[in-house]
């Protein structure tokens, strides 16, 4: 497994999910009067999908560590790839969370 291609596919997967959620929310805003609920739902579903994907990558890395410790996996390169994927997924999820909190705080500080 090539580290660069694995990391690129991970990044592309996350970018695609966020982009799809944004496109869906934009389409909903243009076509429906109750767009706020559907926009929130689409963004919430995208974020929960990101969290689930991150959890899957972390679990794969943990299983790879267990397999390596038990001798079922002897390739340290593959173990490193699993660990790096989990690390990048977690960093990306934390960055999305930080931006969401920043946006929420900015909205709460707006005067109506």
C-alpha positions in Angstrom: 0.0 0.0 0.0 1.5 3.3 -1.1 1.5 6.0 1.7 1.0 8.9 -0.7 -2.0 7.4 -2.5 -3.6 6.2 0.7 -3.3 9.7 2.2 -4.5 11.4 -1.0 -7.6 9.1 -1.2 -8.3 9.8 2.5 -8.2 13.6 1.8 -10.2 13.3 -1.3 -12.9 11.3 0.5 -13.3 13.9 3.2 -13.3 16.8 0.7 -15.9 15.0 -1.4 -18.2 14.5 1.6 -18.0 18.1 2.7 -18.5 19.4 -0.9 -21.5 17.2 -1.4 -23.1 18.4 1.8 -22.5 22.0 0.7 -24.0 21.4 -2.7 -27.0 19.7 -1.2 -27.6 22.6 1.2 -27.3 25.1 -1.6 -29.8 23.2 -3.8 -32.2 22.9 -0.8 -32.0 26.6 -0.1 -32.9 27.4 -3.7 -35.9 25.1 -4.0 -37.7 24.9 -0.6 -39.2 27.3 1.9 -38.3 25.2 4.9 -34.7 25.1 3.8 -33.1 25.8 7.2 -34.2 22.4 8.6 -33.0 20.5 5.5 -29.8 22.4 5.3 -29.0 21.6 8.9 -29.9 18.0 8.3 -27.6 17.7 5.3 -24.7 19.3 7.1 -25.3 17.2 10.3 -25.4 14.0 8.2 -22.2 15.0 6.4 -20.4 15.7 9.7 -21.7 12.5 11.3 -20.4 10.7 8.3 -17.0 12.3 8.8 -17.0 11.3 12.4 -17.9 7.7 11.5 -15.2 7.6 8.9 -12.7 8.9 11.3 -13.7 6.3 13.8 -13.3 3.5 11.2 -9.8 4.7 10.4 -8.9 4.8 14.1 -10.3 1.3 14.6 -8.3 0.0 11.6 -5.1 1.5 13.0 -5.8 -0.1 16.4 -6.5 -3.5 14.8 -3.3 -3.2 12.8 -1.3 -2.5 16.0 -2.8 -5.5 17.6 -2.1 -7.7 14.6 1.5 -6.4 14.5 1.9 -7.1 18.2 0.6 -10.6 17.7 2.8 -11.3 14.7 -0.1 -11.5 12.2 1.3 -8.5 10.4 5.0 -8.2 9.8 5.1 -5.2 7.4 5.9 -2.1 9.5 5.2 0.1 6.4 1.6 -1.1 6.3 1.2 -0.4 10.0 2.6 3.1 9.5 0.1 3.7 6.7 -2.8 2.7 8.9 -1.6 4.9 11.7 -1.0 7.9 9.4 -4.5 7.5 7.9 -6.1 7.6 11.3 -3.9 10.6 12.3 -4.9 12.6 9.3 -8.5 11.7 9.6 -8.5 12.8 13.2 -6.7 16.1 12.4 -9.2 16.8 9.7 -12.2 16.1 11.9 -10.8 18.3 14.6 -10.2 21.1 12.1 -13.8 20.8 10.8 -15.1 20.9 14.4 -13.0 24.0 15.2 -14.3 25.8 12.1 -17.9 24.9 13.0 -17.5 26.2 16.5 -15.9 29.4 15.1 -18.8 29.9 12.8 -21.3 29.3 15.5 -19.6 31.8 17.8 -19.6 34.4 15.0 -23.3 33.8 14.3 -24.1 34.1 18.0 -22.3 37.5 18.1 -24.2 38.9 15.2 -26.7 41.7 16.1 -30.2 41.4 14.6 
